[in-house]
Amino acid sequence: MRRSEPLFVVHASSGVPIYRQLVDQVEALVAGGRLRPGDVVPSVRQVAAALGVNPMTVSKAWSRLEVDGVLTRDRGRGMVVAARRTAVSLADRRVEVQPLVDRAVTHALHLGLTPAQLVALVRESLEEHRSCMHRPS
C-alpha cells in the first residue's frame, strides 16, 4: 500500500455515522487483505486530523473494532490488526456487498437513470477510489 493514498474516506452527509463508516472501512480493508494481521493502523489523532473529525469519533470506531476482535492494542505500537481467525472468501465478500449493490441499483432506477448511466457512475466512483482497488500481491 502506498502511503500517499488516503486509507480512510468519510462522508458527513451520507446518513451513516462517521464512526460506523470507519469501522466498515477497516473491516473491508482487513477482509480484502489491504490491512494484514500485525499491521499498525494510524493513531486516533492521525486519523482525526487527516479527516477533520473529532478524535472521540475515531476512538469510538477503534474501540468498537477492538471489542469485535478486528484490532488489538499492542503496547508501544498502538492499535494493530488482530490475527485472522479465518480467511474471508471472495464469495463471502460478495454476499456482504450484494445488498448494497441491490439498493443502489434500485434507487438509481427509481430516479430514472439508465443502466448505462449507472454503470458510468460506478466507474467514476471506482476511479475516485482507485486506491481501494490495489490488491495485495
Secondary structure, DSSP 4 states (H G I P E B T S, - for coil): --TTS-S----TTSSS-HHHHHHHHHHHHHHTTSS-TTPBPPPHHHHHHHHT--HHHHHHHHHHHHHTTSEEEETTTEEEEPPPSSPPPHHHHHHHHHHHHHHHHHHHHHTT--HHHHHHHHHHHHHHTGGGG----
